[in-house]
Amino acid sequence: MLTLGEFFQDLTNPMLTFLPKALLVAAMSAIICGVIGTHVVLRGMVFVGHSVAHAVFPGLAVAFVLQGSLVLGGMVAGVVTAICVAIVAQNRRLKEDSIIGIFFVASFALGIVIISTAPGYSGSLQSFLFGSITGIPDSDVYVVAIAGLAMLGAAFALHKELVAVSLDREMARSAGLPVLALDVALYVMVAIAVVVSVQVIGNVLVVALLVVPPATARLLTDRLGAMMVLAPAIGASCAFVGLYLSWAIDLPTGGSIVLLSTAVFLLTWVLAPRHGLLGKLRAGSARTGQVGAAHQEPADAKV
């Protein structure tokens, strides 16, 4: 098995320029998904994140057929679909999850039809579904970096408003906040976060980067600011170790990152000081001891 020192040597090897590029894109994707995923977890939008991964597929397919940028193609498709969902979902006759299901499943089907027209589509379809991190072109690295910085800036600029809508939509609307515009903004940010991560772990697994690190951070802190720092850190660490393991023992990169993230989540679920399983058991035992001592004191006083 390749040692960690040898892995760092490979990162600086001029013959393996794709490896540091893959690590850079994986880290950027993890940071972007960690920040945006915090809002996804707080609002219970996991289904939305999963569906957006389907929505970007026709854009990826069109970009592949036209030999264009996959990231730009996916962004256009994801943003258009997200805006359509946010607008149509304002009709409260149908629940939001119904609208999301209709639009995003139709988008995924459209992507499959489009990409099936390309020669050798079976191999390209597999790379879309499960990722192809070592084949990312330089142009996509720049697009990911620019889009990521712009989106993180927008997320921090709208932070208070997004949190207000997440906590109480009706209260936010009565306070004069543009709830529809904020919904559209969040859907668009989720779409972009998904797109920049598709080539890292694939269309099928991309929701893991968006949900698992923020959910792990949620178990470690009660403060939203700390959660938005911890989630990208956890995601980037898992991306680094997952890429190392995939390179060292020849495992799929996307699967390695997702399994490692899940393992970290499960360990945190058990060991987290306050919100983990053991922490809650200790807190319950302490409360039981305090109640027992309180009942014992009057008896001692009588004696």
SEMARDREN-22577 format. One record per residue (C-alpha): residue in three letters; z, y, x. Coordinates in steps of 0.02 Angstrom, whole numbers, padded with zeros to 5 digits, always signed. Example, Ala and Ser with C-alpha at 12.3 -4.5 7.8 and 13.67 -1.06 7.14 Angstrom:
BEGIN
ALA+00390-00225+00615 SER+00357-00053+00684 
% end
This chain:
BEGIN
MET+00000+00000+00000 LEU-00042+00175+00059 THR+00112+00270+00117 LEU+00149+00447+00061 GLY+00115+00511+00237 GLU-00055+00428+00238 PHE-00091+00505+00068 PHE-00055+00679+00138 GLN-00172+00640+00283 ASP-00308+00593+00159 LEU-00281+00758+00069 THR-00328+00849+00230 ASN-00471+00732+00273 PRO-00636+00832+00269 MET-00726+00674+00213 LEU-00617+00664+00057 THR-00637+00839-00013 PHE-00634+00773-00191 LEU-00452+00717-00171 PRO-00367+00888-00148 LYS-00483+00957-00281 ALA-00425+00821-00400 LEU-00243+00860-00359 LEU-00271+01046-00388 VAL-00351+01019-00558 ALA-00216+00894-00608 ALA-00079+01018-00561 MET-00163+01163-00652 SER-00189+01055-00807 ALA-00007+01000-00804 ILE+00055+01180-00790 ILE-00057+01243-00930 CYS-00014+01098-01045 GLY+00170+01115-01004 VAL+00178+01296-01062 ILE+00067+01277-01215 GLY+00143+01108-01256 THR+00313+01191-01274 HIS+00250+01279-01430 VAL+00167+01118-01489 VAL+00332+01023-01479 LEU+00433+01164-01558 ARG+00314+01177-01707 GLY+00292+00990-01728 MET+00105+01006-01694 VAL+00080+00841-01602 PHE-00050+00788-01729 VAL-00142+00951-01698 GLY-00144+00921-01511 HIS-00210+00745-01536 SER-00343+00807-01656 VAL-00400+00948-01542 ALA-00437+00816-01411 HIS-00563+00746-01535 ALA-00630+00917-01581 VAL-00686+00962-01405 PHE-00790+00804-01391 PRO-00954+00871-01464 GLY-00947+01018-01344 LEU-00923+00899-01198 ALA-01066+00792-01261 VAL-01186+00940-01279 ALA-01138+01004-01106 PHE-01169+00831-01033 VAL-01340+00813-01115 LEU-01390+00988-01058 GLN-01315+00962-00884 GLY-01200+01112-00909 SER-01015+01142-00878 LEU-00910+01016-00972 VAL-00761+01134-00974 LEU-00860+01277-01052 GLY-00943+01162-01177 GLY-00777+01089-01231 MET-00697+01260-01244 VAL-00832+01325-01360 ALA-00819+01173-01475 GLY-00629+01172-01475 VAL-00613+01358-01508 VAL-00741+01358-01651 THR-00659+01208-01734 ALA-00484+01278-01711 ILE-00534+01443-01794 CYS-00616+01350-01939 VAL-00459+01246-01966 ALA-00343+01396-01959 ILE-00448+01489-02089 VAL-00476+01344-02209 ALA-00292+01291-02197 GLN-00240+01456-02276 ASN-00288+01378-02442 ARG-00121+01297-02485 ARG-00201+01182-02613 LEU-00231+01062-02469 LYS-00102+01027-02335 GLU-00140+01079-02158 ASP-00141+00900-02090 SER-00279+00854-02215 ILE-00389+00998-02156 ILE-00356+00954-01974 GLY-00400+00771-02003 ILE-00564+00813-02088 PHE-00626+00938-01959 PHE-00572+00846-01802 VAL-00630+00672-01853 ALA-00798+00745-01902 SER-00807+00834-01733 PHE-00771+00673-01639 ALA-00904+00580-01738 LEU-01029+00719-01701 GLY-00990+00704-01516 ILE-01022+00517-01516 VAL-01189+00542-01604 ILE-01242+00678-01481 ILE-01194+00584-01324 SER-01278+00425-01385 THR-01445+00515-01365 ALA-01417+00530-01177 PRO-01479+00390-01062 GLY-01341+00280-00995 TYR-01219+00353-01119 SER-01098+00206-01110 GLY-01037+00254-00936 SER-01026+00438-00976 LEU-00932+00400-01138 GLN-00804+00302-01038 SER-00778+00447-00918 PHE-00750+00565-01065 LEU-00626+00448-01150 PHE-00526+00399-00996 GLY-00556+00538-00871 SER-00655+00557-00710 ILE-00546+00664-00599 THR-00634+00623-00435 GLY-00801+00683-00503 ILE-00752+00860-00552 PRO-00879+00988-00487 ASP-00822+01143-00394 SER-00884+01257-00534 ASP-00766+01174-00659 VAL-00619+01202-00542 TYR-00651+01390-00548 VAL-00674+01387-00737 VAL-00510+01293-00759 ALA-00418+01416-00646 ILE-00486+01572-00733 ALA-00464+01503-00909 GLY-00290+01441-00867 LEU-00232+01609-00800 ALA-00304+01701-00950 MET-00223+01582-01072 LEU-00053+01584-00987 GLY-00059+01774-00990 ALA-00096+01770-01176 ALA+00042+01643-01207 PHE+00172+01752-01122 ALA+00108+01910-01207 LEU+00124+01829-01379 HIS+00281+01731-01337 LYS+00402+01818-01457 GLU+00279+01818-01602 LEU+00235+01634-01579 VAL+00418+01586-01573 ALA+00454+01687-01731 VAL+00316+01596-01825 SER+00377+01428-01759 LEU+00555+01460-01820 ASP+00514+01528-01993 ARG+00335+01564-02052 GLU+00385+01651-02212 MET+00512+01762-02124 ALA+00381+01806-01993 ARG+00256+01849-02130 SER+00382+01958-02221 ALA+00419+02047-02057 GLY+00237+02099-02049 LEU+00178+01978-01914 PRO-00006+01924-01926 VAL+00031+01739-01954 LEU-00152+01688-01974 ALA-00203+01774-01813 LEU-00056+01694-01722 ASP-00104+01523-01790 VAL-00282+01548-01730 ALA-00219+01605-01559 LEU-00109+01451-01540 TYR-00246+01332-01597 VAL-00365+01411-01472 MET-00238+01395-01331 VAL-00207+01213-01376 ALA-00395+01183-01375 ILE-00416+01262-01203 ALA-00266+01166-01135 VAL-00344+01005-01197 VAL-00515+01046-01124 VAL-00452+01084-00949 SER-00358+00918-00949 VAL-00493+00803-01018 GLN-00570+00767-00849 VAL-00398+00728-00776 ILE-00337+00595-00897 GLY-00473+00582-01027 ASN-00498+00623-01209 VAL-00390+00480-01271 LEU-00236+00514-01163 VAL-00243+00704-01149 VAL-00112+00732-01284 ALA+00016+00651-01167 LEU+00009+00800-01046 LEU+00027+00917-01193 VAL+00177+00831-01272 VAL+00274+00718-01153 PRO+00331+00845-01020 PRO+00386+00975-01150 ALA+00477+00840-01249 THR+00564+00787-01088 ALA+00613+00967-01051 ARG+00678+00984-01229 LEU+00806+00849-01191 LEU+00866+00940-01036 THR+00892+01118-01099 ASP+00930+01219-01255 ARG+00846+01375-01186 LEU+00662+01404-01225 GLY+00631+01498-01062 ALA+00702+01356-00959 MET+00600+01232-01060 MET+00440+01326-01020 VAL+00482+01314-00835 LEU+00540+01132-00836 ALA+00392+01064-00936 PRO+00256+01121-00812 ALA+00365+01065-00666 ILE+00387+00891-00741 GLY+00203+00879-00785 ALA+00143+00935-00612 SER+00264+00815-00525 CYS+00202+00670-00631 ALA+00022+00720-00598 PHE+00052+00720-00410 VAL+00143+00553-00407 GLY+00020+00477-00530 LEU-00128+00530-00423 TYR-00042+00460-00269 LEU-00010+00292-00354 SER-00188+00282-00419 TRP-00255+00317-00244 ALA-00131+00204-00155 ILE-00146+00047-00261 ASP-00312+00077-00350 LEU-00251+00115-00527 PRO-00334+00224-00660 THR-00276+00402-00629 GLY-00254+00452-00811 GLY-00157+00295-00855 SER-00045+00315-00703 ILE+00000+00495-00747 VAL+00035+00453-00929 LEU+00141+00299-00891 LEU+00241+00394-00761 SER+00269+00539-00882 THR+00327+00417-01015 ALA+00446+00332-00893 VAL+00522+00501-00847 PHE+00542+00541-01032 LEU+00630+00375-01068 LEU+00748+00398-00920 THR+00787+00574-00979 TRP+00815+00512-01156 VAL+00948+00395-01088 LEU+01025+00499-00948 ALA+01011+00682-01004 PRO+01185+00761-00987 ARG+01200+00835-01162 HIS+01058+00768-01269 GLY+01031+00598-01190 LEU+01096+00435-01260 LEU+01237+00418-01132 GLY+01283+00602-01148 LYS+01302+00587-01336 LEU+01406+00429-01316 ARG+01522+00518-01194 ALA+01536+00668-01309 GLY+01577+00553-01456 SER+01710+00463-01355 ALA+01787+00629-01302 ARG+01795+00691-01482 THR+01874+00526-01537 GLY+02006+00544-01401 GLN+02045+00723-01453 VAL+02065+00672-01635 GLY+02180+00529-01584 ALA+02287+00645-01479 ALA+02299+00771-01621 HIS+02362+00637-01740 GLN+02487+00574-01612 GLU+02572+00743-01578 PRO+02666+00758-01746 ALA+02735+00583-01724 ASP+02799+00625-01551 ALA+02878+00785-01619 LYS+02979+00686-01748 VAL+03046+00574-01613 
% end
